[in-house]
Amino acid sequence: MQPYSLDLRTRVAAACGEPGARKTAVAQRFGVSRAFVTLLLRQQRETGSLAPKPARGGPARLLSASDQAWLVAYVGQHTDATLAELGAAWLAHSGRLVGQTCIWNVLDANRLRRKKKPACHGA
C-alpha cells in the first residue's frame, strides 16, 4: 500500500489548523481515518515534517545467499523431495531448523515448483 501523497497530507494538516476544526470532520472530508489525522499531526508536531516515513523493509531473511544457493543446488539433485524432506536435509546440513514456508519462499524466488504431476488438460 502506498503512503498518502504529500499534497493530501498538507491539505489535511491545513484543514486541522482552521478555527473550530475537528479531527473526525477533517478525516471524513478527506476520506482518511481519524487515526491517520492524529498521527499526521503528531508527526508534524514532533518532526516538523508531513512527508511519509521511509519504508521499514521488513524482517531479514533467515537464509543467507549462500544458504539459498545450497538449497537450490540440493533441489536440483533431489527433484522429487517434498518440503518436509527439504527441511530435514537442511537441518542435517546446517543444524538449524527452518519452517516449510521459509523453504518454499526460497524455491518460489528461484522459480522452482514442487508440483509432481503435469497439469491435466481435460479428457
C-alpha angles and dihedrals in degrees: 000000000000121000119249114272121263088242092059091044090053093049092048092050091047091050090052089053092059115105112269094009116155122205093228093052092047091049092052092045093055098033096244132119124268088237090058090053092049093048092045092054091047090051091050091049095047102038105017090232134105095192117121115260116252118263113271096218102225130247123330119257117265093222121058122221092265091049090051091048090053091050093049091049090049091052088051089057096040104038096166096053116125123224089258091052091048089051091052091048091050091050091051091047100046107014089233124114118225129176126252090248090060091051092046091051091055092048092046092049088054093044093244111149127204097207109128101197131045118251116277112242097200131269 
